[in-house]
Amino acid sequence: MIMNLFETIRSRIATPARPFIIRGDGTTLSYGDMLDRTGQLANALVLAGVEPGDRVAAQVEKTVENFLLYLATLRAGAVYLPLNTAYTLAELDYFIGDAEPRLVVCDPGKRGGVADIAKARGVASVETLDANGQGSLIDVAMKAPRDFADVPRDDDDLAAILYTSGTTGRSKGAMLTHRNLSSNAETLREYWRFTENDILLHALPIYHTHGLFVAGNTVMLAGGAMIFLPKFDADEVMRHLPGATTMMGVPTFYTRLLRHPGLTREACAHMRLFTSGSAPLLAETHDEFRLKTGHAILERYGMTETNMNTSNPYDGDRIAGTVGFPLPGVDVRIAEPESGAVLPQGEIGVIEVRGPNVFPGYWRMPEKTSAEFRPDGFFITGDVGKIDERGYVHIVGRAKDLIITGGFNVYPKEVESEIDALPDVVESAVIGCPHPDFGEGVTAVVVLKKDSIADEKALIANLEGRLARFKLPKRVIFVDDLPRNTMGKVQKNVLRERNAKLYT
């Protein structure tokens, strides 16, 4: 039986005095400090009425205290629910209504709006935590005891819920168990050779699988340390790079670092590993980074619902444009989308995965869960790919029209609904177009009403406040008509082809 994930983390602490988190200003939090602070926060959660199995929602900026809140939630036996800080109050209302958390933690500046939602949704408590790591939650925690008896959890108990977008309907809450998170972090620790001597340069957000679980859990199960930056800034990353041994990033990180004059072979000579994920890494970026630094970025493939599924090898060829081999304990196959028939090697089909990393289903969506799993337990990822003769997995597209921009998922229908509601718009189609920084740029193709004088800038401005910033179109293309097939369906593939070089 896999115990509470936090108990597994605790078991890997070699000595409490070892560094755990190094802040951007150089101050250090030891593993002993972490145990004390998470004990106080867990006691604060209990004082707020949180019981085992309750959800704790957090929409706060990336801080050490926010990360400690995640760990404290595990210790309390509750379920952590991180929410993107870009979500508007309207979007937040849906997540709170769907997840029914016992406690919501938000920025003090948003407390009024969040408190109104919480009251309407029957949430018991709202606390605050700001970008400096201060707030009402911390005030309560600082007065609480450091000792806390960790709540026992079984391997199938929930540890977290992360909301993920699809191409239709509302966001879905992917339920992740202690077994899902523990097993995947353990596999990555071994596969990527993490040890207690590693120091990870952490510039990723922590409301996302990549920064919270892939980065955080893997380092903690190795007993290593993290240089914890509030966000990605190329100058700050280069300033802290000498103190790190590894870095995890998204393609945007690497494209921006390549433009930094300080990125040289000498500056990276001490580094052990650079990894990339959350969006496709262009082969050109991979090759340019290798040429400039001497390091081949290790690209891997995962999802909110599954954590990591595949990885290019630590030793061996890291092939640009591929996501490597299935991780140990993870089964990957290529299937015909409708029938589920397994396809021969080299043929293109939908990617399906099975393993201890794969989530049990979507929160309160049994029908959706059933539709996404095959009878033999394989999860239908919605990604289209193939496996070549050497066993490398290639992702060639999306089975659905999901847009991945800067590592974040955007489903077109939500953006289209907001655009279509504007008074000058007849209809719209939202697509993802190749973007050098973000992987895909959210692009709106719009048909305006006759005699409308609306322009691109005004249309985007009208969407601000109604959608999170990462969902806003980067460009708006005006057309007389949208292309359709004989059945009347908009041909988004045609639109993508027409605008393939829009951002180049």
N, C-alpha and C positions, 0 to 999 in steps of 0.2 A: 504493500500500500504506500502511495506517495503521500507524505504528510503535508501540512500547511506549507505552502511555498516559502513562507518566511522562515520556518524551521529549517528548511533545506539551506537557505541563505545563511542563517545563523551557524549552521554546522560547518560552513566553509571559512569562517573567520579564524585565521591562524592566530592572531593576537589582537585584542581590542585597540592597541595603540597604532595599528597600521592605518595609513591614510585611506579614506573612503571617497571623499569628494574634495576636490581642490577648486575653490571658487575662482572666478575671473580675477579677483583682486589679490589672489595668492593665499588667502586664509584657508585653512584645512579643517575638515571635519573627519575625525577618526571613526573607525568602526564602533568603538566604544561610545563615542558621542552619538552615533546613529542609533544604537540600542537605547540610550537614554531618551533621546528626543522622540523616537517613534513610540516608546513606552508612554511618554507624556501625551502625545497626540492620540494614541489609542484610548487612553483614559478619557481624553476630551471627547472623543467620539461616543464613548459609552455615556458620558454625562449628557450628551446631546440626544440620547435615546436610541442610538444605533445598536441593533442586536445582530447576532450572526445571521447572514443571509440578506440583510438589508443592503440597499444600494446607497453608495455615497457618491454624489455627482460633484464634479469639480470643473468649473470654467474659470481658470485663473492663469496668470502668466507663468512662464517657466522660471521656477526658483528651486533652490535646494529644499525649501520647506514644502513645496508642492510635491516633490519626489518623495520626501519623508511621509507626506500624507498618504501616498499610494502604499507605502510599506506599513504604515500604521493601520490602514484599512485591512490589509491582509492579516495583521496580528489580531485585529478585532473579529476576524472571521466574516467580515462584510465583503461587499462586492464593489470594486472600484469602477467608476464611470467617468472617464476623462472626456471633456468636451472641448472642441476647437474654440479658441478664444475669438475667432472671427464670426462665430454664429451670432445672429441677431436675436433679439428677444422673441420674435415670432418663431424662429427656428428652435430656440431654447424651450419654448412652450411645448412643442411637440415632444422633445426628448424627455422633459420632466413628466409630462402627462403619460408617456408610454412606459418609462422605467419606474415611475413612482418611487423615487428615492426617499429615504428617511431624512437625509441631510443634503443640502446643496451648499457648496462653498463657492463664492464668487468674489470678484474684485469689489472693493468698497464703493467704487463709483457706479457700479451697476446694481447695488443692493436694492434700491427702490423698485426698479422694474422686475428684478428677480423675485423679490419678496411678494409682489402682487401675483406673479405667476404661481409661486409656491403656495400662497394662501388659497388661490382658486383650485389648485391641484391637490390640496390636502397634505402638503409636505410639512413635516413636523418642525423642522428647524432650518434656518439659513444663517451661515457664518461667513466671515470675510477673510480674504488673504490677498495682499497686494503684491506688486512687482518687486517690493523690497523685502518680502518675506514677513510682513507684519499684518496684523488684522485681529478681529475678534476671536478667531479660532486659536491663534497663537497666544493671545492673552489668557484664554482658558487653559491651554496646554501648559504654559509656564508655571501655573499654580498647581498642576496635577502631579501625582507621584511619577517617578521614573520607572518603577517596577510595574510590569504588566504580565499577567499570565496569558500567553498566546492561546487563542481559541483553537482547539483541535479541528481539523478539516479532513475530509476524505478526498481521494484523488478526483472524484467526480463532482465535488462541490464547486460552485462558481467562485472564481477569483476576480473576474472583471467582465464588463460588458462594453464593447466598443461598437459604436454605430458606424455602419458602412453604407455607401450609396449603391443603388442599382439603377437600371435604366428605366424602370417603371415603378410607380408607387412611392411610398415614403421610405426614409432610411430604415435599415434593419439593424437590430441590436444583436451583434454576434456574441454569443455566450462563450466565455473561455474559462476552462477549469484549471484547478491547481496542477493537474496532470498535464494538460496542454502546455502550460507555461514552463513547468519544471522540466519536462522531457525535452522540449525544444531548446531551451537554454543550455541544458546539459550536452545535447548533441552539438550545438554550435561551439560551446566551450572546447570540446574535444576536436572538432573538425577544423576550427580556425586557430587551434593551439593557444588558447588564452591561458595564462597562469597568473599567480598572485603578483608577479613582477610587471604585469601590463598596466599601462596608464592610457585610458581611452580619451581622446579628445572628443568631447560630447557637445555638438552644436545643433543637434536635432531637436525638434519639438517633442514634448512628452505627453501629448494628447493623442499620439499615434503609435501604432504597433512598433514601428522602427525604433524610435527613440526610447520608448518606455520599456518594451519587452526585449527586443533583439539586442539593443545596446545595454540597457540597464541590467536586465536579468543575467545576461551572459557574463558581464563583468563581475557581478556579485557572486555568481556561482564559482568563479575562478578566484575570488578573494582579492581581485585587483582594485584599481582606483580609477576615478574619472576626473578630468578637468572639465568643469561644468560651466559652459558658456550660455548666457540667456538666449542667444540666437546666433545664426551664422553671420559673421562679418569677416571678410577675407583678411583684413589687417589683423584682427584679433586672433584668427586661426593661425596665421603665420607667426604672430608674437608668441603664442603658446605651443606651437609645434615642437620646439626643442625639448619640452618637458614630457612629450607623449611618445608612446610606442605604436599606437594604432589610431585609426580614425574611421568612423562610419559616416557615410554621407549619401546624398541624393545627387543625381547628375548635375543639378544646378550648382552644387558646391564645387564640383570639379571644373565646370566651365568657367566659373568665376575665379577660381584659384589659378587657372591657366593664364588668366590675364594679369595676375599679380607678379610684379617684378621680382619678388622675393622667392618665388617657387623655382628652386634649382635642384640639381642632383645633390649638391652639398647640403642644402637645407633639409632634404629628405633621407639622407644617408643612414640616419639612425633609426628610421621608421621600420617597423616589422610588417605592417599590413594596412592597406587602404581597401575598404569595401564600399560597394554602391548598391542601392536598391530603391524601391518604391516607385520607380519609373524606368523605362528603358534607357540605357546608356548608349549613346551613339558610338559606333565603331571609331569614328574620327576622334572623339574625345578620348576613348581608350588608348588609341595609338599615339595621340599627341602627348598624353600624360606620361606614357611609358618612355617616349623619346625625351621628354623634358626632365623627368625625375628618376628614371631607371626602375620605376615600380609599375607592375601590371595590376590595375585595379581589379579586385575580385568582385565580380557581379554575381548576385544570387536572386532567387525568386521566392516571394512569399505573398501572403494575403492576410487581411485582418482575420479572416475565418480560420486560417491554418498556421499562422506564424510562418516559419521558413520551410520550404519544400525542397528546394534544390540549391546547389552552390557550385561554382567553379572550384576546382581543387586548390588546396593550399600548396601542395607540391604537384607539379604537372602543368599542362598547358591551360592558361586562362584565356579562352578564346573569345575575342570581341564579338558581340552579337549573340552570344549564347548565355544561358544561365546555369550551365554546368550539369552536374549529375544529381539524381535523387539523393537526399541526405540519408545516412544510415537509419533504418527503421521506417522510412517513408516510401510507400509504393506510388509510382507515377506511371500512368498509362495514357495513351492517345485513343480516343473513341469517336465513333460516328455520333454526332450530336443527338439525333432523334432516337435511334435504336439503342445506343450505348454499346454497339458491337466494337470490340477492340480492333484497332487498325494495325496493319503490318508496319514494321519499322520504316521510317522515312516518309510515311504518308501523313498528311495534315488533317488534324481533327481537334476536338475539344480536349483540353488537358483535365484529367481527373486524378485526384490524390486520395490516399488513405494512410492513416498512421496515428500515433498517440498525440501528434500535434494538431490534429483536425478537430475543430469545435464540434460540440454535440448538436448545435442548431441555433436558430434565431429566437430571440426573446419573444415569447408569446405569439409566435407565428408557426404553429405546427404544420399547416398546409404548405407554407413556403419552405420549411425545413424538409418536409417529405419530398417536395418537388426537386430539391437540389442534391439529393443523395440517390445513388443507385442501390438496388436491393442488397448488393454485397458490401455496402459501406463506403464506396468511393464517393467523394464529394466532387460535384461538377463545378469546376472553377469558373467557367465562362470565358476562359482564355483559350485562344486557338494556337496550336503549336505542333511540333513534331520532335521526334527523337532520331538523331542521325546514327550512322553506322558505328560511331565511337561511343555512343551512349549519351552524348550531350543533348540537353533539352534546348530547343529553340522556341521562342514565343514570336509568332508571326502576326498577331493581331488580337482583337477582342471579338468574342462571339456576340457581344452586345455592343452598344454604342457608348459605353462608359468612357469618360474622358479622365485621364490621369494627368494632372497639371501640378508640377512641383511636388509630386508625391501625394497629392490629395485627390480624392475621387470626386468627380462632378457628374451627376447624371443629367443629360440634356433636358429631359422633360420638365424638371423643376425650373430651369432657366427659361425655357420656352414659354412656360405658363406665365411667368412674370413679364416677359417681353410682349406676349400676345395680349396681355391686359392693358397695355399702354394705348391711349386713344388713337394714335396715328398708325398703328400696326394692323395689318390684315392677318399675317401669319409669319411664323419664323421657324427656322431649323438651326439647332445648335450642334456644332461639330468640334472635334479636336483636330488641330492642324499642327504639324511638326514645328517645334519651337526650340531654338538653340539653348535657352536657359531653363525652360520649364518642362521639356519633354513634349508636351502638347499645350497649345494655347487655346483657351476657350474662345470660340469664334461663332458669332451669330450671323446667319444669313437671313435677311429680313425683307419682306414684301410690305411696302407702305401703302396706305390709302391714297387714292388719287388726289392730287393737288397738295399733298402733305409737304411741309418744308422741314420736317425733322432731319437732323443730321446725326452723325456718329457720336460726337461728343455729348450732345444733349440726351441721346437715347441711353448711353451708359450712365450718365449722371442721374437719370430718372430711376435707375435700378439700384443705386447706392442706398443702403439702409434697408433694402428689401431682400438682399442676398449677401452672404459672406463675401468678402473681397476676393477670395480665390475663385469664386464662382462667376464673378463679373466678366463679361466678354472683354478680351483684350483688343479685339477688332470687331467692327460691324460692317458687313458687306450688304449693300442694297441691290436687290434684283427685282425684275418685273414678275417673275414666276419661279416657283420651286420645281425642280425636275421630279417627275413622278413616273412610276412604272404603270403597266396596264391595269393594275389593281388599285391605282390611286395612291400608293404608298410613296412617301418622299424618298428619293434615292440619295441618301447621305453619302454613299460611296462616290457618287458623281461630284457632289459638293467638295468632298475631301480631295479628290483628284484635281479639281479646278483650282483649289486654294492651297495645294501642297507646298508651294514656295512663298506663301504669304509673309512669313516671318524671316525669310532668308535674304 
